[in-house]
Amino acid sequence: MKFKPLKDRVFVSYAAEEERTKGGLYVPDTAKEKPQKGKVEAVGSEVKEVKVGDSILFDKYSGSKVRMDDSEYLIIKEEDILGIVEG
């Protein structure tokens, strides 16, 4: 399925990261306050800073979650992107 976001929206794939402490305990998502990492899958016509294929960081609670083709994605505004991960 193809998806084309409108205007300043960015369509992002991401993976929920499970983390463990040194003692082997899982850290729940609610305890994490760090930004999330994702990959840009599609961009709207008004997006200027990022392009398809970029790895980005964004706030944990930004955007709207959608489910397509048995995968979860986010639709976020370009202004909610914190930066592009290079290298």
VMD Tcl script that builds the backbone (N, CA, C; Angstrom):
set m [mol new atoms 261]
animate dup $m
set s [atomselect $m all]
$s set {name element resname resid chain x y z} {
  {N N MET 1 A 0.840 -1.171 0.000}
  {CA C MET 1 A 0.000 0.000 0.000}
  {C C MET 1 A 0.892 1.244 0.000}
  {N N LYS 2 A 0.566 2.204 -0.822}
  {CA C LYS 2 A 1.302 3.464 -0.846}
  {C C LYS 2 A 0.517 4.510 -0.078}
  {N N PHE 3 A 1.261 5.436 0.529}
  {CA C PHE 3 A 0.644 6.512 1.300}
  {C C PHE 3 A 1.377 7.799 0.990}
  {N N LYS 4 A 0.647 8.861 0.682}
  {CA C LYS 4 A 1.230 10.170 0.407}
  {C C LYS 4 A 0.678 11.160 1.427}
  {N N PRO 5 A 1.535 11.632 2.361}
  {CA C PRO 5 A 1.065 12.617 3.340}
  {C C PRO 5 A 0.800 13.967 2.676}
  {N N LEU 6 A -0.044 14.754 3.291}
  {CA C LEU 6 A -0.391 16.070 2.766}
  {C C LEU 6 A 0.441 17.163 3.427}
  {N N LYS 7 A 0.628 18.225 2.696}
  {CA C LYS 7 A 1.292 19.454 3.145}
  {C C LYS 7 A 2.597 19.221 3.894}
  {N N ASP 8 A 2.647 19.568 5.202}
  {CA C ASP 8 A 3.903 19.500 5.969}
  {C C ASP 8 A 4.013 18.224 6.801}
  {N N ARG 9 A 3.308 17.183 6.411}
  {CA C ARG 9 A 3.326 15.924 7.154}
  {C C ARG 9 A 4.398 14.972 6.629}
  {N N VAL 10 A 4.910 14.131 7.532}
  {CA C VAL 10 A 5.939 13.152 7.200}
  {C C VAL 10 A 5.453 11.780 7.674}
  {N N PHE 11 A 5.578 10.771 6.829}
  {CA C PHE 11 A 5.159 9.399 7.125}
  {C C PHE 11 A 6.401 8.627 7.542}
  {N N VAL 12 A 6.417 8.115 8.776}
  {CA C VAL 12 A 7.622 7.559 9.385}
  {C C VAL 12 A 7.393 6.121 9.850}
  {N N SER 13 A 8.339 5.238 9.526}
  {CA C SER 13 A 8.333 3.889 10.113}
  {C C SER 13 A 9.265 3.917 11.317}
  {N N TYR 14 A 8.924 3.153 12.327}
  {CA C TYR 14 A 9.743 3.134 13.535}
  {C C TYR 14 A 9.583 1.788 14.209}
  {N N ALA 15 A 10.501 1.490 15.085}
  {CA C ALA 15 A 10.437 0.250 15.864}
  {C C ALA 15 A 10.475 0.622 17.336}
  {N N ALA 16 A 9.573 0.057 18.100}
  {CA C ALA 16 A 9.581 0.293 19.544}
  {C C ALA 16 A 10.799 -0.399 20.128}
  {N N GLU 17 A 11.567 0.336 20.888}
  {CA C GLU 17 A 12.799 -0.204 21.457}
  {C C GLU 17 A 12.537 -0.747 22.852}
  {N N GLU 18 A 12.851 -2.016 23.055}
  {CA C GLU 18 A 12.778 -2.584 24.390}
  {C C GLU 18 A 14.143 -2.422 25.036}
  {N N GLU 19 A 14.137 -1.958 26.251}
  {CA C GLU 19 A 15.402 -1.771 26.942}
  {C C GLU 19 A 15.397 -2.551 28.235}
  {N N ARG 20 A 16.579 -2.991 28.601}
  {CA C ARG 20 A 16.760 -3.700 29.860}
  {C C ARG 20 A 17.779 -2.964 30.714}
  {N N THR 21 A 17.604 -3.080 31.998}
  {CA C THR 21 A 18.605 -2.559 32.914}
  {C C THR 21 A 19.755 -3.564 33.001}
  {N N LYS 22 A 20.830 -3.182 33.672}
  {CA C LYS 22 A 21.957 -4.110 33.828}
  {C C LYS 22 A 21.552 -5.366 34.584}
  {N N GLY 23 A 20.534 -5.264 35.419}
  {CA C GLY 23 A 20.044 -6.413 36.177}
  {C C GLY 23 A 19.088 -7.298 35.401}
  {N N GLY 24 A 18.743 -6.915 34.162}
  {CA C GLY 24 A 17.883 -7.737 33.325}
  {C C GLY 24 A 16.418 -7.356 33.343}
  {N N LEU 25 A 16.047 -6.281 34.038}
  {CA C LEU 25 A 14.655 -5.855 34.083}
  {C C LEU 25 A 14.315 -5.023 32.851}
  {N N TYR 26 A 13.100 -5.195 32.327}
  {CA C TYR 26 A 12.642 -4.391 31.203}
  {C C TYR 26 A 12.203 -3.017 31.683}
  {N N VAL 27 A 12.530 -1.988 30.898}
  {CA C VAL 27 A 12.134 -0.619 31.213}
  {C C VAL 27 A 10.887 -0.314 30.389}
  {N N PRO 28 A 9.740 -0.018 31.019}
  {CA C PRO 28 A 8.518 0.256 30.258}
  {C C PRO 28 A 8.619 1.571 29.493}
  {N N ASP 29 A 7.835 1.673 28.402}
  {CA C ASP 29 A 7.837 2.882 27.580}
  {C C ASP 29 A 7.520 4.133 28.379}
  {N N THR 30 A 6.664 4.006 29.375}
  {CA C THR 30 A 6.271 5.180 30.161}
  {C C THR 30 A 7.424 5.742 30.978}
  {N N ALA 31 A 8.446 4.951 31.232}
  {CA C ALA 31 A 9.595 5.404 32.014}
  {C C ALA 31 A 10.663 6.047 31.140}
  {N N LYS 32 A 10.534 5.895 29.836}
  {CA C LYS 32 A 11.539 6.452 28.925}
  {C C LYS 32 A 11.120 7.853 28.505}
  {N N GLU 33 A 12.036 8.755 28.511}
  {CA C GLU 33 A 11.749 10.124 28.108}
  {C C GLU 33 A 12.665 10.580 26.988}
  {N N LYS 34 A 13.272 9.644 26.278}
  {CA C LYS 34 A 14.186 10.031 25.216}
  {C C LYS 34 A 13.470 10.090 23.875}
  {N N PRO 35 A 14.039 10.786 22.898}
  {CA C PRO 35 A 13.418 10.855 21.581}
  {C C PRO 35 A 13.394 9.486 20.903}
  {N N GLN 36 A 12.511 9.345 19.943}
  {CA C GLN 36 A 12.373 8.120 19.171}
  {C C GLN 36 A 13.119 8.268 17.845}
  {N N LYS 37 A 13.511 7.144 17.276}
  {CA C LYS 37 A 14.205 7.145 15.992}
  {C C LYS 37 A 13.320 6.455 14.971}
  {N N GLY 38 A 13.307 6.983 13.752}
  {CA C GLY 38 A 12.509 6.397 12.688}
  {C C GLY 38 A 13.094 6.683 11.330}
  {N N LYS 39 A 12.460 6.124 10.312}
  {CA C LYS 39 A 12.902 6.297 8.931}
  {C C LYS 39 A 11.776 6.939 8.144}
  {N N VAL 40 A 12.099 7.982 7.375}
  {CA C VAL 40 A 11.110 8.685 6.565}
  {C C VAL 40 A 10.725 7.799 5.376}
  {N N GLU 41 A 9.432 7.501 5.272}
  {CA C GLU 41 A 8.921 6.662 4.189}
  {C C GLU 41 A 8.285 7.490 3.078}
  {N N ALA 42 A 7.690 8.634 3.429}
  {CA C ALA 42 A 7.062 9.519 2.442}
  {C C ALA 42 A 6.951 10.909 3.051}
  {N N VAL 43 A 6.927 11.932 2.194}
  {CA C VAL 43 A 6.817 13.314 2.659}
  {C C VAL 43 A 5.741 14.052 1.880}
  {N N GLY 44 A 5.136 15.053 2.531}
  {CA C GLY 44 A 4.139 15.892 1.888}
  {C C GLY 44 A 4.794 16.932 0.983}
  {N N SER 45 A 3.985 17.624 0.227}
  {CA C SER 45 A 4.480 18.573 -0.775}
  {C C SER 45 A 5.165 19.803 -0.185}
  {N N GLU 46 A 4.890 20.143 1.075}
  {CA C GLU 46 A 5.486 21.339 1.685}
  {C C GLU 46 A 6.686 21.034 2.588}
  {N N VAL 47 A 7.119 19.783 2.639}
  {CA C VAL 47 A 8.257 19.399 3.476}
  {C C VAL 47 A 9.551 19.829 2.797}
  {N N LYS 48 A 10.428 20.525 3.548}
  {CA C LYS 48 A 11.646 21.086 2.948}
  {C C LYS 48 A 12.927 20.501 3.504}
  {N N GLU 49 A 12.937 20.072 4.751}
  {CA C GLU 49 A 14.186 19.689 5.408}
  {C C GLU 49 A 14.545 18.214 5.300}
  {N N VAL 50 A 13.571 17.326 5.229}
  {CA C VAL 50 A 13.857 15.896 5.195}
  {C C VAL 50 A 13.388 15.289 3.886}
  {N N LYS 51 A 13.964 14.109 3.577}
  {CA C LYS 51 A 13.564 13.414 2.350}
  {C C LYS 51 A 13.371 11.934 2.656}
  {N N VAL 52 A 12.753 11.234 1.739}
  {CA C VAL 52 A 12.507 9.805 1.902}
  {C C VAL 52 A 13.841 9.085 2.102}
  {N N GLY 53 A 13.875 8.212 3.100}
  {CA C GLY 53 A 15.084 7.456 3.410}
  {C C GLY 53 A 15.904 8.011 4.556}
  {N N ASP 54 A 15.647 9.258 4.966}
  {CA C ASP 54 A 16.381 9.855 6.083}
  {C C ASP 54 A 16.034 9.155 7.392}
  {N N SER 55 A 17.029 8.980 8.265}
  {CA C SER 55 A 16.796 8.526 9.633}
  {C C SER 55 A 16.642 9.772 10.481}
  {N N ILE 56 A 15.579 9.824 11.271}
  {CA C ILE 56 A 15.276 11.031 12.038}
  {C C ILE 56 A 15.028 10.710 13.504}
  {N N LEU 57 A 15.145 11.744 14.329}
  {CA C LEU 57 A 14.745 11.688 15.733}
  {C C LEU 57 A 13.534 12.590 15.907}
  {N N PHE 58 A 12.564 12.125 16.700}
  {CA C PHE 58 A 11.365 12.911 16.949}
  {C C PHE 58 A 10.908 12.665 18.378}
  {N N ASP 59 A 10.114 13.590 18.909}
  {CA C ASP 59 A 9.597 13.458 20.270}
  {C C ASP 59 A 8.738 12.211 20.402}
  {N N LYS 60 A 8.808 11.603 21.561}
  {CA C LYS 60 A 8.104 10.346 21.823}
  {C C LYS 60 A 6.600 10.460 21.601}
  {N N TYR 61 A 6.003 11.551 21.996}
  {CA C TYR 61 A 4.550 11.676 21.935}
  {C C TYR 61 A 4.051 12.485 20.748}
  {N N SER 62 A 4.871 12.681 19.726}
  {CA C SER 62 A 4.432 13.462 18.573}
  {C C SER 62 A 3.746 12.566 17.547}
  {N N GLY 63 A 2.878 13.164 16.760}
  {CA C GLY 63 A 2.255 12.474 15.641}
  {C C GLY 63 A 1.088 11.583 15.997}
  {N N SER 64 A 0.578 10.942 14.946}
  {CA C SER 64 A -0.545 10.021 15.068}
  {C C SER 64 A -0.118 8.653 14.576}
  {N N LYS 65 A -0.377 7.632 15.383}
  {CA C LYS 65 A -0.022 6.272 14.989}
  {C C LYS 65 A -1.075 5.722 14.037}
  {N N VAL 66 A -0.606 5.037 12.986}
  {CA C VAL 66 A -1.501 4.352 12.053}
  {C C VAL 66 A -0.945 2.963 11.794}
  {N N ARG 67 A -1.815 2.044 11.443}
  {CA C ARG 67 A -1.402 0.673 11.157}
  {C C ARG 67 A -1.753 0.365 9.711}
  {N N MET 68 A -0.752 -0.028 8.915}
  {CA C MET 68 A -0.940 -0.390 7.511}
  {C C MET 68 A -0.076 -1.593 7.191}
  {N N ASP 69 A -0.630 -2.539 6.473}
  {CA C ASP 69 A 0.125 -3.728 6.064}
  {C C ASP 69 A 0.812 -4.406 7.247}
  {N N ASP 70 A 0.112 -4.550 8.351}
  {CA C ASP 70 A 0.623 -5.213 9.553}
  {C C ASP 70 A 1.854 -4.541 10.166}
  {N N SER 71 A 2.059 -3.253 9.896}
  {CA C SER 71 A 3.151 -2.488 10.490}
  {C C SER 71 A 2.595 -1.194 11.058}
  {N N GLU 72 A 3.286 -0.664 12.077}
  {CA C GLU 72 A 2.878 0.611 12.647}
  {C C GLU 72 A 3.731 1.738 12.088}
  {N N TYR 73 A 3.090 2.855 11.815}
  {CA C TYR 73 A 3.749 4.044 11.287}
  {C C TYR 73 A 3.274 5.249 12.082}
  {N N LEU 74 A 3.979 6.355 11.896}
  {CA C LEU 74 A 3.574 7.632 12.476}
  {C C LEU 74 A 3.408 8.644 11.361}
  {N N ILE 75 A 2.426 9.509 11.526}
  {CA C ILE 75 A 2.296 10.672 10.648}
  {C C ILE 75 A 2.560 11.864 11.550}
  {N N ILE 76 A 3.663 12.566 11.287}
  {CA C ILE 76 A 4.049 13.699 12.132}
  {C C ILE 76 A 4.255 14.945 11.290}
  {N N LYS 77 A 4.179 16.092 11.931}
  {CA C LYS 77 A 4.483 17.351 11.253}
  {C C LYS 77 A 5.995 17.502 11.163}
  {N N GLU 78 A 6.446 18.150 10.122}
  {CA C GLU 78 A 7.875 18.370 9.942}
  {C C GLU 78 A 8.475 19.121 11.128}
  {N N GLU 79 A 7.726 20.046 11.705}
  {CA C GLU 79 A 8.242 20.835 12.834}
  {C C GLU 79 A 8.482 19.992 14.086}
  {N N ASP 80 A 7.905 18.791 14.164}
  {CA C ASP 80 A 8.100 17.895 15.310}
  {C C ASP 80 A 9.359 17.056 15.203}
  {N N ILE 81 A 10.057 17.129 14.066}
  {CA C ILE 81 A 11.290 16.386 13.874}
  {C C ILE 81 A 12.426 17.145 14.564}
  {N N LEU 82 A 13.183 16.431 15.406}
  {CA C LEU 82 A 14.266 17.063 16.160}
  {C C LEU 82 A 15.544 17.159 15.340}
  {N N GLY 83 A 15.769 16.189 14.455}
  {CA C GLY 83 A 16.992 16.213 13.654}
  {C C GLY 83 A 17.123 14.983 12.774}
  {N N ILE 84 A 18.099 15.055 11.880}
  {CA C ILE 84 A 18.411 13.954 10.965}
  {C C ILE 84 A 19.664 13.244 11.492}
  {N N VAL 85 A 19.607 11.923 11.560}
  {CA C VAL 85 A 20.747 11.127 12.021}
  {C C VAL 85 A 21.596 10.778 10.802}
  {N N GLU 86 A 22.859 11.187 10.844}
  {CA C GLU 86 A 23.757 10.937 9.726}
  {C C GLU 86 A 24.799 9.907 10.125}
  {N N GLY 87 A 25.147 9.044 9.184}
  {CA C GLY 87 A 26.211 8.072 9.415}
  {C C GLY 87 A 25.809 6.831 10.004}
}
mol reanalyze $m
mol bondsrecalc $m
mol representation Tube
mol addrep $m
